[in-house]
Amino acid sequence: MTKPEDDPNVVDGEVVDETPTAALAIPSPPLPDPDYNEGGVPSFDFVRDKIENRYTTSVGSTEVAGLGTDNTVDALDKQIADRDQAAKDRLAEIRRSMRGE
């Protein structure tokens, strides 16, 4: 039988504290927000990006709602009215068939 110190697969190690005390003793200062100056005024790039994001969101919302180039509010209203009328006609047909007419 071989001794553990003679076995090449056995690794000797020691337990090390995960966080050094020096790192805990010195807190890092808060970094200034890069989008604002010391007086609290936003930078031009920050304002431009915010406006571009709002514009992009509104364009995307319009496209999702179907109000893009081909569909207008009037066309969508007509589609809704046609669908509602078709539903009313179908309901009237079902009621007539149930009465035996």
MARROKE-179542 format. One record per atom (N, C-alpha, C, CB): residue in three letters; atom name; residue number from 1; y, z, x. Coordinates in steps of 0.1 Angstrom, whole numbers. Atoms other than C-alpha are relative to their C-alpha. Glycine has a CB too. Layout:
BEGIN
<'ALA','CA',NUM,<Y,Z,X>> ...
// end
This chain:
BEGIN
<'MET','N',1,<-12,0,8>> <'MET','CA',1,<0,0,0>> <'MET','C',1,<12,0,9>> <'MET','CB',1,<0,12,-10>> <'THR','N',2,<-12,1,-8>> <'THR','CA',2,<35,-9,13>> <'THR','C',2,<10,9,-5>> <'THR','CB',2,<5,-15,0>> <'LYS','N',3,<-12,-9,3>> <'LYS','CA',3,<65,13,14>> <'LYS','C',3,<11,-8,-6>> <'LYS','CB',3,<4,9,12>> <'PRO','N',4,<-11,8,6>> <'PRO','CA',4,<95,3,-7>> <'PRO','C',4,<10,-5,11>> <'PRO','CB',4,<8,9,-10>> <'GLU','N',5,<-10,4,-10>> <'GLU','CA',5,<117,1,25>> <'GLU','C',5,<-6,-12,8>> <'GLU','CB',5,<3,11,9>> <'ASP','N',6,<6,11,-7>> <'ASP','CA',6,<92,-24,39>> <'ASP','C',6,<-1,-13,-9>> <'ASP','CB',6,<-14,3,5>> <'ASP','N',7,<1,11,9>> <'ASP','CA',7,<92,-47,8>> <'ASP','C',7,<13,-8,1>> <'ASP','CB',7,<-3,5,-14>> <'PRO','N',8,<-12,8,-1>> <'PRO','CA',8,<116,-76,12>> <'PRO','C',8,<7,-3,-14>> <'PRO','CB',8,<-3,-14,7>> <'ASN','N',9,<-5,2,13>> <'ASN','CA',9,<121,-78,-26>> <'ASN','C',9,<8,11,-5>> <'ASN','CB',9,<-11,-3,-10>> <'VAL','N',10,<-7,-12,5>> <'VAL','CA',10,<136,-43,-29>> <'VAL','C',10,<14,-1,7>> <'VAL','CB',10,<-7,13,4>> <'VAL','N',11,<-14,0,-5>> <'VAL','CA',11,<174,-43,-26>> <'VAL','C',11,<6,14,-1>> <'VAL','CB',11,<8,-11,-8>> <'ASP','N',12,<-6,-13,0>> <'ASP','CA',12,<192,-11,-17>> <'ASP','C',12,<15,-2,-4>> <'ASP','CB',12,<-1,7,14>> <'GLY','N',13,<-14,1,4>> <'GLY','CA',13,<226,-7,-34>> <'GLY','C',13,<6,14,-3>> <'GLY','CB',13,<1,-9,-12>> <'GLU','N',14,<-7,-12,4>> <'GLU','CA',14,<252,19,-44>> <'GLU','C',14,<8,-3,-12>> <'GLU','CB',14,<8,5,12>> <'VAL','N',15,<-8,1,12>> <'VAL','CA',15,<271,26,-76>> <'VAL','C',15,<14,0,4>> <'VAL','CB',15,<-4,11,-10>> <'VAL','N',16,<-14,1,-3>> <'VAL','CA',16,<307,15,-74>> <'VAL','C',16,<8,1,-13>> <'VAL','CB',16,<3,-14,7>> <'ASP','N',17,<-8,-2,12>> <'ASP','CA',17,<334,25,-99>> <'ASP','C',17,<6,-14,-3>> <'ASP','CB',17,<12,10,3>> <'GLU','N',18,<-4,13,4>> <'GLU','CA',18,<344,-6,-119>> <'GLU','C',18,<15,-2,1>> <'GLU','CB',18,<-4,-3,-14>> <'THR','N',19,<-15,2,-1>> <'THR','CA',19,<382,0,-120>> <'THR','C',19,<5,9,11>> <'THR','CB',19,<6,4,-14>> <'PRO','N',20,<-6,-8,-10>> <'PRO','CA',20,<399,11,-89>> <'PRO','C',20,<12,8,-5>> <'PRO','CB',20,<4,-9,12>> <'THR','N',21,<-11,-9,4>> <'THR','CA',21,<424,40,-93>> <'THR','C',21,<14,-6,3>> <'THR','CB',21,<-2,14,5>> <'ALA','N',22,<-13,5,-4>> <'ALA','CA',22,<451,21,-75>> <'ALA','C',22,<6,-10,-11>> <'ALA','CB',22,<-1,-7,13>> <'ALA','N',23,<-4,9,10>> <'ALA','CA',23,<452,-6,-102>> <'ALA','C',23,<5,7,-13>> <'ALA','CB',23,<-12,-10,-4>> <'LEU','N',24,<-4,-7,12>> <'LEU','CA',24,<455,20,-130>> <'LEU','C',24,<14,7,3>> <'LEU','CB',24,<-10,10,-3>> <'ALA','N',25,<-12,-8,-3>> <'ALA','CA',25,<484,38,-112>> <'ALA','C',25,<13,-8,-1>> <'ALA','CB',25,<-1,6,14>> <'ILE','N',26,<-12,8,0>> <'ILE','CA',26,<508,9,-111>> <'ILE','C',26,<0,-10,-12>> <'ILE','CB',26,<2,-8,13>> <'PRO','N',27,<0,10,11>> <'PRO','CA',27,<515,-8,-145>> <'PRO','C',27,<9,-12,4>> <'PRO','CB',27,<5,7,-13>> <'SER','N',28,<-8,12,-3>> <'SER','CA',28,<528,-43,-143>> <'SER','C',28,<11,-1,-10>> <'SER','CB',28,<-9,-13,-1>> <'PRO','N',29,<-12,1,9>> <'PRO','CA',29,<563,-49,-157>> <'PRO','C',29,<-2,-11,-10>> <'PRO','CB',29,<13,-2,8>> <'PRO','N',30,<1,11,10>> <'PRO','CA',30,<565,-69,-189>> <'PRO','C',30,<7,-12,4>> <'PRO','CB',30,<5,5,-14>> <'LEU','N',31,<-5,12,-3>> <'LEU','CA',31,<571,-105,-184>> <'LEU','C',31,<10,-5,-10>> <'LEU','CB',31,<-10,-11,2>> <'PRO','N',32,<-9,5,10>> <'PRO','CA',32,<602,-120,-201>> <'PRO','C',32,<-5,-12,-7>> <'PRO','CB',32,<14,-4,7>> <'ASP','N',33,<5,11,8>> <'ASP','CA',33,<596,-144,-229>> <'ASP','C',33,<7,-13,5>> <'ASP','CB',33,<4,2,-15>> <'PRO','N',34,<-6,12,-6>> <'PRO','CA',34,<601,-179,-214>> <'PRO','C',34,<8,-8,-10>> <'PRO','CB',34,<-11,-9,6>> <'ASP','N',35,<-7,8,10>> <'ASP','CA',35,<615,-193,-247>> <'ASP','C',35,<14,5,-3>> <'ASP','CB',35,<-8,-1,-12>> <'TYR','N',36,<-13,-6,2>> <'TYR','CA',36,<645,-170,-247>> <'TYR','C',36,<7,4,13>> <'TYR','CB',36,<-1,12,-10>> <'ASN','N',37,<-7,-6,-12>> <'ASN','CA',37,<672,-160,-222>> <'ASN','C',37,<2,14,-2>> <'ASN','CB',37,<13,-8,2>> <'GLU','N',38,<-2,-14,1>> <'GLU','CA',38,<683,-125,-215>> <'GLU','C',38,<8,4,-12>> <'GLU','CB',38,<7,5,13>> <'GLY','N',39,<-8,-4,11>> <'GLY','CA',39,<708,-126,-243>> <'GLY','C',39,<-7,-2,-13>> <'GLY','CB',39,<13,-9,0>> <'GLY','N',40,<8,2,13>> <'GLY','CA',40,<681,-135,-269>> <'GLY','C',40,<2,-14,-6>> <'GLY','CB',40,<4,10,-9>> <'VAL','N',41,<-3,14,5>> <'VAL','CA',41,<692,-172,-273>> <'VAL','C',41,<-13,-8,4>> <'VAL','CB',41,<13,-6,6>> <'PRO','N',42,<12,9,-2>> <'PRO','CA',42,<662,-196,-277>> <'PRO','C',42,<4,-12,9>> <'PRO','CB',42,<-6,-5,-13>> <'SER','N',43,<-3,11,-8>> <'SER','CA',43,<659,-224,-252>> <'SER','C',43,<0,-13,-8>> <'SER','CB',43,<-11,-1,11>> <'PHE','N',44,<0,12,7>> <'PHE','CA',44,<665,-260,-262>> <'PHE','C',44,<-14,-6,-3>> <'PHE','CB',44,<8,-11,8>> <'ASP','N',45,<14,4,1>> <'ASP','CA',45,<628,-269,-256>> <'ASP','C',45,<-7,7,-11>> <'ASP','CB',45,<-7,1,13>> <'PHE','N',46,<6,-8,11>> <'PHE','CA',46,<617,-241,-279>> <'PHE','C',46,<4,-4,-14>> <'PHE','CB',46,<3,15,2>> <'VAL','N',47,<-6,4,13>> <'VAL','CA',47,<640,-252,-307>> <'VAL','C',47,<-5,-14,-4>> <'VAL','CB',47,<15,0,0>> <'ARG','N',48,<5,14,2>> <'ARG','CA',48,<630,-289,-303>> <'ARG','C',48,<-15,0,-4>> <'ARG','CB',48,<2,-8,12>> <'ASP','N',49,<14,-1,4>> <'ASP','CA',49,<593,-280,-304>> <'ASP','C',49,<-2,5,-14>> <'ASP','CB',49,<-8,8,11>> <'LYS','N',50,<1,-6,13>> <'LYS','CA',50,<597,-259,-334>> <'LYS','C',50,<3,-10,-11>> <'LYS','CB',50,<9,13,-2>> <'ILE','N',51,<-4,10,10>> <'ILE','CA',51,<615,-287,-353>> <'ILE','C',51,<-10,-11,-1>> <'ILE','CB',51,<14,-6,4>> <'GLU','N',52,<11,11,0>> <'GLU','CA',52,<589,-313,-342>> <'GLU','C',52,<-12,5,-7>> <'GLU','CB',52,<-3,-4,14>> <'ASN','N',53,<12,-5,6>> <'ASN','CA',53,<561,-290,-354>> <'ASN','C',53,<2,0,-15>> <'ASN','CB',53,<-3,14,5>> <'ARG','N',54,<-2,0,14>> <'ARG','CA',54,<577,-285,-388>> <'ARG','C',54,<0,-14,-6>> <'ARG','CB',54,<14,7,-3>> <'TYR','N',55,<0,13,5>> <'TYR','CA',55,<583,-322,-392>> <'TYR','C',55,<-14,-6,-1>> <'TYR','CB',55,<9,-9,9>> <'THR','N',56,<14,4,0>> <'THR','CA',56,<547,-330,-382>> <'THR','C',56,<-8,6,-12>> <'THR','CB',56,<-6,3,13>> <'THR','N',57,<7,-6,11>> <'THR','CA',57,<534,-305,-407>> <'THR','C',57,<4,-5,-13>> <'THR','CB',57,<3,16,0>> <'SER','N',58,<-4,6,13>> <'SER','CA',58,<555,-319,-435>> <'SER','C',58,<-5,-14,-2>> <'SER','CB',58,<15,0,-1>> <'VAL','N',59,<5,14,1>> <'VAL','CA',59,<544,-355,-428>> <'VAL','C',59,<-15,1,-3>> <'VAL','CB',59,<2,-8,13>> <'GLY','N',60,<15,-2,3>> <'GLY','CA',60,<507,-343,-427>> <'GLY','C',60,<-2,5,-14>> <'GLY','CB',60,<-6,10,10>> <'SER','N',61,<2,-5,13>> <'SER','CA',61,<511,-324,-459>> <'SER','C',61,<2,-11,-11>> <'SER','CB',61,<10,12,-3>> <'THR','N',62,<-3,11,9>> <'THR','CA',62,<526,-355,-476>> <'THR','C',62,<-12,-9,0>> <'THR','CB',62,<12,-7,4>> <'GLU','N',63,<11,9,-1>> <'GLU','CA',63,<497,-376,-464>> <'GLU','C',63,<-13,6,-7>> <'GLU','CB',63,<-4,-4,14>> <'VAL','N',64,<11,-6,6>> <'VAL','CA',64,<471,-351,-475>> <'VAL','C',64,<1,0,-16>> <'VAL','CB',64,<-2,15,5>> <'ALA','N',65,<-2,0,15>> <'ALA','CA',65,<487,-349,-510>> <'ALA','C',65,<-1,-14,-6>> <'ALA','CB',65,<14,6,-3>> <'GLY','N',66,<1,14,5>> <'GLY','CA',66,<484,-387,-512>> <'GLY','C',66,<14,-7,-3>> <'GLY','CB',66,<-8,0,-13>> <'LEU','N',67,<-13,6,3>> <'LEU','CA',67,<521,-394,-512>> <'LEU','C',67,<5,-9,12>> <'LEU','CB',67,<10,11,-2>> <'GLY','N',68,<-4,8,-11>> <'GLY','CA',68,<520,-417,-482>> <'GLY','C',68,<6,-13,-4>> <'GLY','CB',68,<-13,-3,8>> <'THR','N',69,<-7,13,2>> <'THR','CA',69,<530,-454,-481>> <'THR','C',69,<-4,-6,-13>> <'THR','CB',69,<-3,-9,12>> <'ASP','N',70,<5,8,12>> <'ASP','CA',70,<508,-467,-510>> <'ASP','C',70,<2,8,-13>> <'ASP','CB',70,<-15,-3,2>> <'ASN','N',71,<-1,-8,13>> <'ASN','CA',71,<511,-438,-535>> <'ASN','C',71,<13,7,0>> <'ASN','CB',71,<-12,10,0>> <'THR','N',72,<-13,-7,3>> <'THR','CA',72,<543,-425,-550>> <'THR','C',72,<-3,10,-10>> <'THR','CB',72,<11,-10,-4>> <'VAL','N',73,<2,-10,10>> <'VAL','CA',73,<548,-396,-573>> <'VAL','C',73,<-2,-6,-13>> <'VAL','CB',73,<13,9,0>> <'ASP','N',74,<2,7,13>> <'ASP','CA',74,<551,-420,-602>> <'ASP','C',74,<-14,-5,-2>> <'ASP','CB',74,<11,-11,-2>> <'ALA','N',75,<14,6,1>> <'ALA','CA',75,<518,-437,-594>> <'ALA','C',75,<-10,11,-2>> <'ALA','CB',75,<-3,-8,13>> <'LEU','N',76,<10,-11,2>> <'LEU','CA',76,<500,-403,-591>> <'LEU','C',76,<1,6,-14>> <'LEU','CB',76,<3,11,11>> <'ASP','N',77,<-1,-5,14>> <'ASP','CA',77,<515,-391,-624>> <'ASP','C',77,<-7,-9,-10>> <'ASP','CB',77,<15,1,-3>> <'LYS','N',78,<7,10,9>> <'LYS','CA',78,<502,-423,-641>> <'LYS','C',78,<-15,2,1>> <'LYS','CB',78,<5,-15,4>> <'GLN','N',79,<14,-3,-2>> <'GLN','CA',79,<468,-417,-626>> <'GLN','C',79,<-5,12,-7>> <'GLN','CB',79,<-4,1,15>> <'ILE','N',80,<4,-12,7>> <'ILE','CA',80,<467,-382,-639>> <'ILE','C',80,<1,-2,-15>> <'ILE','CB',80,<10,12,4>> <'ALA','N',81,<-1,2,15>> <'ALA','CA',81,<479,-393,-674>> <'ALA','C',81,<-12,-9,-5>> <'ALA','CB',81,<14,-7,-3>> <'ASP','N',82,<11,9,4>> <'ASP','CA',82,<453,-421,-675>> <'ASP','C',82,<-13,8,0>> <'ASP','CB',82,<-2,-12,10>> <'ARG','N',83,<12,-8,0>> <'ARG','CA',83,<425,-396,-665>> <'ARG','C',83,<0,9,-12>> <'ARG','CB',83,<-1,7,13>> <'ASP','N',84,<-1,-9,11>> <'ASP','CA',84,<437,-371,-691>> <'ASP','C',84,<-3,-8,-13>> <'ASP','CB',84,<13,7,-1>> <'GLN','N',85,<2,7,12>> <'GLN','CA',85,<437,-398,-718>> <'GLN','C',85,<-15,-5,-1>> <'GLN','CB',85,<9,-13,0>> <'ALA','N',86,<14,4,0>> <'ALA','CA',86,<402,-410,-708>> <'ALA','C',86,<-9,12,-4>> <'ALA','CB',86,<-4,-5,14>> <'ALA','N',87,<7,-12,4>> <'ALA','CA',87,<390,-374,-711>> <'ALA','C',87,<1,3,-15>> <'ALA','CB',87,<5,12,8>> <'LYS','N',88,<-2,-3,15>> <'LYS','CA',88,<405,-370,-746>> <'LYS','C',88,<-8,-10,-8>> <'LYS','CB',88,<15,-1,-3>> <'ASP','N',89,<7,10,7>> <'ASP','CA',89,<390,-403,-757>> <'ASP','C',89,<-15,3,0>> <'ASP','CB',89,<2,-14,6>> <'ARG','N',90,<15,-3,-1>> <'ARG','CA',90,<355,-393,-744>> <'ARG','C',90,<-3,12,-8>> <'ARG','CB',90,<-3,2,15>> <'LEU','N',91,<2,-12,8>> <'LEU','CA',91,<358,-359,-761>> <'LEU','C',91,<0,-4,-15>> <'LEU','CB',91,<10,11,3>> <'ALA','N',92,<0,5,14>> <'ALA','CA',92,<367,-376,-794>> <'ALA','C',92,<-13,-8,-3>> <'ALA','CB',92,<12,-9,-3>> <'GLU','N',93,<13,7,2>> <'GLU','CA',93,<337,-399,-790>> <'GLU','C',93,<-12,9,-2>> <'GLU','CB',93,<-2,-10,11>> <'ILE','N',94,<11,-10,1>> <'ILE','CA',94,<314,-370,-784>> <'ILE','C',94,<0,7,-13>> <'ILE','CB',94,<0,10,12>> <'ARG','N',95,<-1,-7,13>> <'ARG','CA',95,<327,-352,-815>> <'ARG','C',95,<-4,-8,-11>> <'ARG','CB',95,<15,5,-2>> <'ARG','N',96,<4,10,11>> <'ARG','CA',96,<323,-383,-837>> <'ARG','C',96,<-16,-1,0>> <'ARG','CB',96,<6,-13,2>> <'SER','N',97,<14,1,0>> <'SER','CA',97,<287,-386,-825>> <'SER','C',97,<-8,12,-5>> <'SER','CB',97,<-5,-4,14>> <'MET','N',98,<6,-12,4>> <'MET','CA',98,<279,-350,-832>> <'MET','C',98,<1,2,-15>> <'MET','CB',98,<7,12,7>> <'ARG','N',99,<-2,0,15>> <'ARG','CA',99,<293,-354,-868>> <'ARG','C',99,<-9,-10,-7>> <'ARG','CB',99,<14,-1,-4>> <'GLY','N',100,<8,10,6>> <'GLY','CA',100,<271,-384,-873>> <'GLY','C',100,<8,-12,-4>> <'GLY','CB',100,<-8,5,-11>> <'GLU','N',101,<-8,11,5>> <'GLU','CA',101,<299,-409,-877>> <'GLU','C',101,<-3,-13,8>> <'GLU','CB',101,<15,3,2>> 
// end
